Amino acid sequence: MNKLTLPNPLPTAIAVTLALLIWFVIPVPDKVTPEAWHLLAIFIGTIAAIIGKAMPIGALSIVAIALVAVTEVTRPGNPSGAIADALSGFSNPLIWLIAIAVMMAVALTKTGLGTRIGYYFIALFGKKTIGVAYGLVLSELVIAPVTPSNTARGGAIIHPIMRSIADSFNSNPESGTSNKIGKYLALVNYNTNPITSAMFITATAPNPLIVDLVAKATNSAISISWSQWALAALLPGLCMLLLMPLVLYFMFPPEIKNTPNAKEFAKTELVKLGPLKLSEFITLAVSGLMLFMWAGVPSMLFGPDFDFNPTTTAIIGLALLIVTGVLAWDDILKAKSAWDTLIWFAALVMMASFLGKLGLIGWFSSSIQNGISYLGLGWMSATAILVLIYFYTHYFFASTTAHITAMFAAFFTAGVALGAPPMMLALLLAFSSSLMMSLTHYATGTAPIIFGSGYTTLNEWWRAGAVMSVINLLILVVVGSMWWRVLGYI
């Protein structure tokens, strides 16, 4: 009872050492202000602590907010202004959009609607193993727009369904029978997650951060809407989802090819769930209404007066679920991931924002630009290098948010300066920010859940991730660039 919950010593020591070295030892570069350099020290220390898991990310964010306020790096000699700056992230509507959407996603699990959707698609396509795989893919795709926690979607909703199906064929790690069907389905279960996360702003928490970073970097010249993002990702995303189960089927062929039992098993589970409950119907209707509004349909039908802000739409949806009794206030209070997301997002967005305002991002992007310029490459080759470096450095990150916050703004700004079309570069880096989750067993919160279930070895997981990363990037560049040209985005 009296035990203290202290930070993890080694990663804490590394993070503090890095921060102190930048603050006190490494000279402030030319064209960089001391305030920007000192904020960088806090920022790098925070990112290092997140990567090393010195403390939970929300706790680290509180520490970072306190340090920004105490050191007054944003407004020297102005304590009131410094605390206002430190807390400014909480006024960002995009942060509230994700936090509220995470709260709403509770309804999918509480009502059982998410599970019902999963079993419905298995019952529809489950005659063969490849059909079961596509059933899992379609299940996640359908719920992705309204589940901004990709961990909850892939790990808490789809993964239990996948395990139940594997168990029905006596395929499990405990008995050494993963090769029957479990290994293949587990890899499909996971590799679907990065693709669906890339397809909607509201499919994973860091996506709104990307929208915010792009808008700030272009002085709001590029402000990606929900419908623009979804439309831009539609064709390349569907191509990835169509090809991925086939590639993994070839790489890790399951011993069981025909699965009539899966279809019957899913039907049995649907019978157990019973008819669609009123709470499920309301959740389905509210989710549909939100997608309708996020896609901008009211403004297309009735004019610009009916163009709702995405965060306003999320608040309306949450209010409807509360008023109709689908979610109780206790459900909202117990949505720990939502409140956790709100806090760490606010802190990271605040620091990233002020690094830009104080000129640090501009200096860093200029350094990258100058380094690539020495190679004498055209903008296409330079963009390819930037995207590849940005993507594959995720091997060193255990958090997509930490990666995006640390690198996105600088790489985007450098790419634009090197001549890349801003919208094309924004989309390439934005979608890469989710697709890079395929690489490792620690790349995002979903990974340790599915990898930890034991269906694959570490070598198999990394091999699948490496192959899918190449295929996804090729589809993104080839199909994406053609599709975006058709849409008039580039």
N, C-alpha and C positions, 0 to 999 in steps of 0.2 A: 504493500500500500504506500510505503514511503519511498519507493524506488523512483529515482530521477530519470527523466527521459532526455538524455543528453545527445548532442550531435555525434555522428559517426566520426571518430577522431582523425583517421587518416585523410579522407576526402576534405574534412574541414580544414586541416592543417595545410593541405595543398591549395585550397581555395583562398585561404587567408594569406598564404605566402605569395601567391600570384598577385593578389590585390595590392599587397604592400610593396612588392617589387615594382609594379607599374606606377604606383602613387609616389614612392620615395626614391627609387633607384634608377629606373629607366628615364632618361631625359625626355622632356616634353618636345616632340618634333616641331620643326618650323611650321608655321601656318596653323598650329593647333593651340587653342587656349588652355591654360592650366585647368580651368573648370571642366572643359570637355575631357581632358586627359584623366582627371580625378574621377569623373563619372564613369569613364571607361574602366577604371580600376575596380569600381564597385560592380559594374556590369559583368566584367570578366570573372571576378570572384564569384558572383551569383551563378553564372552559367557553369563554371567549374564545379560548384557545389551541387548544382542540379544534376550534372552528368555523373558525378561521383556519389549521388544520393546521400549527401551529408545529413540532410533533413528532408522531410516532405516538402514538396515544391511550394505549397501554400505557406508553410512556416518560413522558408527561405525568402519568400516574397515579402513577408512582413518585416523581416530583418533588413531587406534591401530598401524598403520604403522608409524605415527608421533611419538608415544610414544616409539616404538622400536628404532627408529632412534635417538631420543633425549636422551634417557636413556643409549644408547650404551650397552645394555645388551648382545648383541651377540659378540661385539668386544670392550671391555672397553678401553677407551683412543684412539680410532681410529674412529673419526667422519665420515671420508670418507668410511671406511669399514662398519660402522654401517648403513649408508643410503643405501649402496649397498646391504647389507643383508636384510634390510627392504623392498626393492623393488625387491628382488630376485624371489618372487613368480610369477612375470609377465613373467618370462622366461620359465615357466613350460609349455610344449606343451599340456599337458592334459587340462589345464585351457583354453587355446585357442581353443581346440577341442570343448568344451562345448559352449563357447561364440559364436563361428562361427556357430555351429549347431543350437543354439537358433536364430541367425540371419536368417539362412536358413528356419527355421520353419515358419517364417513370410510368406513365399511363400504359405504354405498350407492354411492360412487364406486369404491372399490377392487374390489368384486365385480362391478360393472356392473349391479346391480339397479335403480338409479335410471334408467339409460338404457333398460333393458329395459321398465320400467313405462311410460316415455314413448312408446317406439315401439309398445308394445302398444295404447295408447289411440289413437294415430294410425292404426294398422291397423284399429281398430274403427270409427272415425268419419271416416276420411279421404277419403270420396268427394267431398265438397264443401269449399270453403275454410272455410266456417263450421264444418264438422265437424272440420277440422284444428284450428281455434281451440279448440273445446270439448275436443278431445283433449289439447291443451296444458294447458288449465284443469284437467281431471280428473287429469292426471299430477302436476301440482304439488299439488293437493288431497290426493292419496293419500299423498304423501311428506312433506307439511307437518308432521304431528304429531311426526315423528322427525328433522326437520332444523331445529334452532333457528337455524341460520345462513340467514337468508332470502337472503343474497348467494350462498351456495353453492347453494341450491336453485334460485333463479331465474336466476342468472348462470352457474354452473358445470355444472348438470345439464340444466335445461330449455333454456337459450339455445343451446347447441351443437346440440341436436336441432332447434330452430326454424330455425337457420341452414342446417342440412343439408337440410331440407325446402325452404326458399326457394331454395337453390342448385340443387336438383333441377328447379326450374322456371325456372332461369336468371334469378332475381330477386335482384340484389345491388347494393350502392351503387357498386361499382367500374365497372359497366357502365351505371349510370344507370337501372336497371330495377327499382328498389325498389317502384314502384307496382304491379307485377304481383301480388305477394302478400307480399313481404318486409316492407314498411312495416306493413301491417295485423297480420301475425303478431308482429312485434317489439313493437308497442303492446299486443297481447293478452298476450304473454309478460311484459311488465313490469307491466301493470295487474292481472294475476292476483296478483302477489306481495304487494302491500299487503293484499289481501282475505284470502288464506290466512294471512298473518302475524297477522291479527286474530282468526283462528278458533280458535287453540289457544295455551295458555300456552307450549308448547314449540316454537312455529313461528317465533319470533324472539327474540333474546336479551333485549331490554328488558322483555318481558312479565312475567317473575318479579319484576323491579324494581317494576313497577306493583302486583303483588299485595302485595309487602312494604310499599310506601308506603301503600296503602289500609289494611292491617292496623295499621300504626303510627298512622295518623291516626285510627282508630276504636278504638284500644286493643284490637285483635283482635276487636271486635264483628263486623266483616266480614272473613272470611278466605276468599277465593275459591279453591275447589279446582279441580283440572284438569277434572273432569267438569262442574262448575258453569259454568266459563268456556266449555267446548266446547258445552254445551247452550245457553247464552245466545246464543252466536254462530252457532249452527247455521242457524236460519231466515233471519235477515238476511244472513248470509254467503252462503248458497246463492242467495238472491234476487239479490245483487250479482253472483255468478259467472255466473248465468243471463243477466242483463241486459247485463253489460259487453261481451261480444263482439258483441252485437247493436248496441249504441250505437256502438262503434268501427267496426263494419261500415258503419253509416249515415254516420258522419263521414268515414271514409277507405276508401271502397269499393275493394276490390282489383279489378284488371283481370281476373284469373283467378277465375272463380266455381266451376268444377267442377275437382276435383283427383283423378281416379282414380289418377294417378301417385303421389300421396302415400301412398295405401294400399299400393300395390305396393312403393314405396320402403321403407316401414316394415317390410313383411313381409320384404323382402330383408335389411334390417339385422338383423331378429330371427333370420333364418337364419344370418347371420354370427356372431351371438352364441352360437348353438348352444342345446342344451337347458339347462334350469335347472341351474346348478352347485350342488354341495353347499354351497359358501360362501354362495351367494345364498339357498338354502333355509334355512340356519341364520339368516342375517340377517333374512329374512322372518319366520321363526318367533319370533325374539327380539323383533323390532319389534312383532309381534302380541301377544306376552306382555306387553310393556311397556304397550301401549295398553289391554289388558285390565285391568292393575293400576292404571294411572292413572285409568281410568274408574270404579274402585271396585267392579268386578264381584265380586272375591273376598269383600269385606266384605258385599255384598248377598246372596251365596249362602251364606256360611259364618259370618257374624257379624262384629262389630267387631274381634275378635282378628286378623282377616286384613285389616285396613285398613292398607296399607303407605304409608309416607311417600313422596311423589313422588321425592325425592332418593335414598331407599333403592332404589326401583324402578330408577332410572337406574343406580345402582352395580351392582345385580344384572345388568342388561342388559349393561353394559360388561364385567363379570367373565365372563359367559357367552361373549361374543364373543372374549375373550382366551383363556379355557380351551379353547374349541373350535378355536382357531387361525385364526379369521376375521381377527382383528386381532393383529398382533405388537406387542410393547412399543415397537418402533421406530416403528410407525404412530402410537402414542399420543404419543411424544416429538416426532414430526414434525408433529403437529396444532397448528401455531403459533396458529391462530385461537382454539383452545380455551384455551390458556395465556394468550394475549393478553386474551381475554374475562374470564378469571378475575381478572387483575390490574386491568384498568380498571373492571370491575364492583365489585370489592372497594373500590377507592378512592372511586368515586362514591357507592356505597351508604353508605359510612362517613361521608362529608361530609354527605350528605343527611340521614342519621340524626341526626347531632349538631346540624345546623341546626335540626332539630325539637326535640331535647332541650334546646337552649339558648334556645328560644323564638322564633327568628327566623322560622320558617315561620308560627307563630301570629300574629306581628305583621304579616307581609306579607299573609296571608290576611284579617286584619281590615281592613287598608288597602283591599284589593280590595272587600271586603264593604261598607265604608263608602262607597266611591266609587259602587258600583252602587245602594246604598240611597238615595242622594240622588236617583236617577232615579225613585224611587217605583214600581218595577216589582214584579210578583208573582214568585214563585219560578220559574215556567215561563219567563217572558221573561228573567229574570236568568240562568237556566241556559243558555238559548239563546245569550245574549251571551258567557258564559264559554266554552262549547264552541266557538263560532265564533272567538273570539280565540285560544283554545288551538290550534285546528286550523290557522288560516291564518297564524299566526306561524311556521309551519314553513317558509315562504318564506325566513326568515332563518337557518335551521339546515341544516347538512349532516350532522347526526347525530340520529337519533331518540333515542338514549340521552341526549345532551346536552340535548335539548329536554325530555324527560320528567323528567330530574333537576332541571332548572332551574325547571320550571313546574308539574308535575303536583300535587305535594303542596299547594302554595298554592292552586291553583285548586279542587282537590277540597275542601279545608277551607273555603274561602270559599263555595262552592256549598252545602255542607251548612248553613253558618251562615245562608245566605239562604233556607233552607227546602226545598231540593231533597232528595228521598228519597235517602239515602246509596247504596243499592245501585244504583239507576238511574243516578245521577251517576257512580259508579265504573265502570259498564259503558260509559256514553257516552264518558267520557274515555279509558278503557282501549282500546276499539276504535278511537276516533279517533286514538290514538297510533300505530297502524299504518296506518290509512287515509290519513293525511296524507302518507304517503310517495308518493302518486300525483302530488303537485303539481309537482315539479321534476326536472331531470336530475342533481341532486346530493343528493336527499332521503335516500338510503340507499345502501349499497354496491352494490346491484344496478343502480341507475340508471346510473352512468357506464359499466358494462360493456355494457348493452344500447344505451344512447344512443350510446356510443362506437363501436358497430359500424356506425353511419352510415346506418341505414335511414330515419331521420326527420330533419327539420329541428328546430331549437330551437323555432320557433314552433308546429310541429305537436305536439311533445311537451308544451309548456306548455298548449296548447289542449285536448289530450286530458286532461291532468291536471286542468285547471280544471273541465271538464264532468263528469268522473268523480267529482271531489270533491263536487260538488253532488248528483249522483245517489246516491252512496254515503251521504252524510250524511242525505239524505231517507229512504232505505231504513232506515238505522240508527235514525232517530227514529221513523218511522211504524211500520214492521214490527217493529223491535226493541221499542218500548214495549208494543205489543200482545202480542208473544210473551213478554216478561218478566212481564207481568201474568198470562198463562196459567200460567206456570211458578211464579208466586207470589213472584217476586223483588221485585216492587214492589206 
